[in-house]
Amino acid sequence: MPGTIRGVLYDGTRPQVVSDLEVREPGPGEVQVAVSAAGLCHSDLSVVDGTIPFPCPVVLGHEGAGVVAAVGEGVTHVRPGDHVSLSTLANCGTCAECDRGRPTMCRKAIGRPGQPFTRAGRPVYQFASNSAFAERTVVKAVQAVRIPEDIPLPSAALIGCGVLTGVGAVLNRARVGQGETVLVIGTGGIGLNVLQGARIAGASRIVAVDANPDKEPTARRFGATDFLDSVDEVRDVLPSGADHAFECVGRVELIRAAIDSLDRHGQAILLGVPPATAEATFLVSSMYLDKSILGCRYGSSRPQRDIALYARLYREGRLLLDELVTATYPVEDYGKAAADAHAGKVARAVLTF
């Protein structure tokens, strides 16, 4: 579709809102989406601060929802006018990992950024196969998941990263069982979704840890049964340790704290993103009681299945989405949204178009 669009572009020096981007038409097996809302995730900020290396210039954003504008040849599961939530998994659908139901491990979905955008005739990269901080984007058909039209798009946007990652880590990766105990370190956007994932799974004790005491009411609303402001207090609440400990901050000392907090047969799930070269340590002898350390990419999700599930849980009142949207900002106010997110003032800032 002709004409330029607005978007948040990072040129390797600073992010800026530009209005002269162009996006190509969808090709075979692709969908063009008019983005209505996009959540500002710390992964977007991590590209800017260098924690996540990414080629530039790049259109940021990866947690979005909108309306299908056009579909390419062979796309039949969505059509123009459908409301969709976008995933970041541009998986191929045909490799061994996809065939096993593990699309997060598809090698074609990782580290192969496309360039569907141009600016002044020069190609611009797409972040996380998504670039939701643009008025329009082009994604693989598998990334566009149809959702009911009665789900507000600013809320639906958050399913595509925060919910898939946090709730998915509980249900798909850790497989938290009813009556088990859960520790969640960090109650930002991902941590809140881990909390509600643990609640949905039926955990008996859900302990949230965050240095900011102002986050306690929200943490409890999402499922925390206990709130602490230091990991040093965990054993006071869980004397035997936790069955599952989720690190949602990305600091190596908190990774160590998560591992040290485990009960026998417990598992630590790493969701926070430290610098790419960061190394963490632990006592090897502490692991011989059948403890595990689990990495987790994107909640070990299967987005076409999981987004539909989470939409249903939302409509049943079991999954909180509206409550995640702390504030909405027109895309022109990206700078303020980023500053508020960096300062921890919002669970999720949502940009709107």
KACORJO-V398394 format. One line per field, one symbol per residue. psi: psi as a letter, one per 30 degrees, with the letter a starting at -180 (. if undefined). burial: 1 if it has 16 or more other C-alpha atoms within 10 Angstrom, else 0. A space follows every 10 residues. Layout:
psi = ???
burial = ???
//
This chain:
psi = klllllljkk gfelklklgh lkkllkakgl kkkjkelkkj lfeeefeeff ejkklllkkl kgillakkel klkfkffllk fkkkkklgjh lfffleeeff giffgkfffk giklifllkh fkkklkkhhd ifhkeklklk effjkklkff kkeeeeefef deeeeeeeee eeefhklkfl kkkjjkhaee eeeeefeeee fgkekjkkkk fjfffeeeee effkflklgk ffgefeeief lkekkkjgeh keffeeeeef fklkglkkkj fljllfgkkl lljefffghh lljkljjhgh lieeeeeeee eeeeffgfkk eeffjekkkk ffgeeeeeee eefgfkekkk kl.
burial = 0001011111 0000111110 1110111001 1111111111 1111111100 1001011111 1111111111 1100100110 0111111111 1110001100 0111111110 0011111110 0011111111 1111111111 1111111100 1111111111 1111111111 1111011001 1111111111 1111111111 1110111111 0000110111 0111111110 1001000100 1111111111 1101111111 1111011111 1111000000 0000001000 1110011111 1111011101 1101000011 1001101110 1101001101 1000111111 111
//
